């Protein structure tokens, strides 16, 4: 008989410093790593529990594989999930389809993070994981898909995302975004800090800069050979920015 998967993580404790590491990415409820590039459920769980209350409304405008949606449901938060890719919405619907007693509502919509159809000052927490420019393509030519854009164009569009995030978020509430850097021709492209600056210029203040360690970056095979041959280090961290309006 197969072991029943728990709905909640065992022995969970909130992170208390600015370096987060989750070697075991978390497999409770419907979580898995099948959606390429999705984040560990420990990240949205920490953010949601620290920066919102039960009954609040959480927004993820890059809902992807639905990790944030599942965590919002499990922590009794209302959730609005948006993605420009209809397949992401379908995946998230399936992820959220499990029995769990809660008054929280889950609303999922195919839409554009740059043009949210939400009222001003209506969201209690933004918790999202955008694409890192064009490192991973999440669609084949969907108009407005930021994962198809090179870094310069991506940063221009992420400025629109920042403006919309600021507009819909309530005053004194928080916006959490996970972002990583890129490497091009051996040189680091600081996508994360460029994004940080754009959000600050929009009006957000930076509450925290968290270093999130990556655990799938062992130097083997192709990358190990090239990192030695061309003398570069493998990027093994991302940044979780916590902004306050």
N, C-alpha and C positions, 0 to 999 in steps of 0.2 A: 504494500500500500504506500502511495507517495506521501511524503511529508507535506502537511498543509503549510502554505506560505503565510507568514504573519502579515497583518495589515499595518502594523507599526514597527519601527526599528527597536531592537532590544538595547536596553541600557543607554538610551540616547542622552547626551549632555550637550548643552549649548557651547559653541566655541567661545573662548575667552581671550584669545590674542589675535594678532593680525597675520598669522601664518596658518593656513588650513591645509590639511592633508587627509585624504580619504583613500587609503590603499585598497580597502574593500568598498567599492562605490555605492553599495546599498541595493538590496534586492527584495525589499518588502513590498507588499501590495502588488501592483502590476508593473513595477519598475523593471527595466532591463536596459541593455546597452545597444539595442538593435538600431535605433535611430542615430545615424552617424553624427558624431560631435555633440550629442546631448550631454547635459551636465549631471553630475551625481545628485541624487535627491537630497543628500545632506546639505547641499548649498541652499536651495530654496527653503528647506525646512528651517535652517538656522535663521535665514533672513525673515521669513514669515513670522516665526515665533518671537524674534527680537524686536521687529519693527511694526507689528500690527497686533490687533486684538481679534478675538472670536467675533464673527459677525461683520467684520470689515470687508471691504471689496478690494481684491488683489487683481492687478492687470499684468498680463504677459502678452505683449504685442508681437512677439516672435515665438509663438507657442510650440512650434516644432513637434517633438515627439510626446509632448504632454506632461513632462515631469512636474512642472510647476502646478499644473491643473490638479494632478493627483494629490500633491502635497497640500494645496489649498483645501481640497475636499477633506483630507484626513485631519486637518487642523481647524476645521469648522469656519473657514473663510469663504465668502462669496467670491466667485472667480469669473473674470472676463478674459477669454483667450482669443487672440487674433493672429492670423497668419495669411500671408499673401498666396500661399500654396494650398489649394483645396485638399490635397492629400494629407497635409499636416493636420488639418481640422478633423478629417476622418480618423486618422490614427489616434488623435487625442480623445475623440468620442469613445473609441473602443477602450482606451486606457482608463477612462473614468467610469466605465460600465462595470462596477462591482458593488456588492451589497455593503453598505456602511451607513449607520444611522446618523444623520446630520440634518440640520435645517439649512445648510449652505446651498447656494444655487451655483450651477456651472453654465455659463453662456459662452458659446463658441461661434466665431464668425470669421468668414473669409473676408479679409480686408487689408488695408495698407497702413503700416505703422507711421507713415508720414502724413496721413490724412485720417485721423481717428474720428469715427462718428460717435463721439462721447461728449458729454457736457463738460464745461469748465468746472474745475474743482470738485470732481465727482469720485475720484479714486483715492483710496487710503494708502495703497502701497503699489509701486511698480517693481516687479521682480522678473528680470528678463535676461536672455542670453542671445544676443544678435549674432549673425554670421560674422566671421572675421574677414571682411571684404570677400575676395574671390578664392580663398583657400579651399573651401568646399562648395561646390555648386549644388544648391538644393532643388533646382528645377532646370528644365531645358527651355529657357527662353520666356518664362513668365515675365510680362512687363511689370517693372517695379520691384523685382526680386533683387535685393541688395547683395545677395551672394554671387551675383554675376558681374559685379563691378570691381574694377581695379581700385587700389587704395585711394587715390586722389578723388575719384568720382564717389566712392563709398563715403568718404569723410564729408563731402558736400551734402549727400543725402542724409547722413546720420545727424547733421545739423537740423534738418527738418524733423527727424525723430525726437531730438532733444527738445525742440520748441513745442511739439505736441505733448510730450511727456510733462513738460512744465505746465502747460495749459490745463491738462486734465487732472493733475495731482492737486490734492488739497494743501493749503498752506501748512507748513511745519511737518509735513509728511515726507516719506522717504522713497527714493528711486534707486534700486540696486541693479547694476549691470555687470555681467562678466564679460571681459574682453581680453584678447591675447595679442601678441605682436606677430610680425611676419619676418621672413628673411628673404632677401632678394640679391642675387649675385654676391652672396657671402656676407652682406651687410644687413643688420637689423633694421627693420622698418617699424618705428614705435607707434603702431596703430592704437594701442591702448592709451598711451599718454596723449596722443592727438585727440582721441575721443573724450578723454577726461577734460581737456582744455575746452573743447566745443561745448560740453555740458556746463562748465563753469561760466563760459561767455553767455550762455543762454539765461543764466541767473541762478543756477544751482550752486550750493556750497558743498564742499567735499567733507563729509562726516568721517569716512574711513577709507583707507586704501589697504585692501587685504591681498596678500600673496597666496594664491591657490596652487599648490604643487600638483603637477601632472605625474601619473604613475604608469603611463604606457609609452615612455620615452627612452626605454633602454637602447643603448647604442649597439645595434646588431646589424649584420648584413650590409645592405646598400648604404644606409645612413652612417654606420660606424666607419665604413671605408671612406666615404666622402668627407666626413667631419675631420678625419685625420689628414686626408689628401689635401683638402682645401683650408684646413685650419679654422674651423668654426665649431662653436658649442651648440648642441641641440637645445632648443628652447623647451624648458621643462617646467614652466610656470605660466599662470595667467593672473590677471588682476580682477578682483571684485571691488568695484567702486560703489560706495554708499553715498548718495547725494541727498541733500535736504533742501526742500523748497522753502 
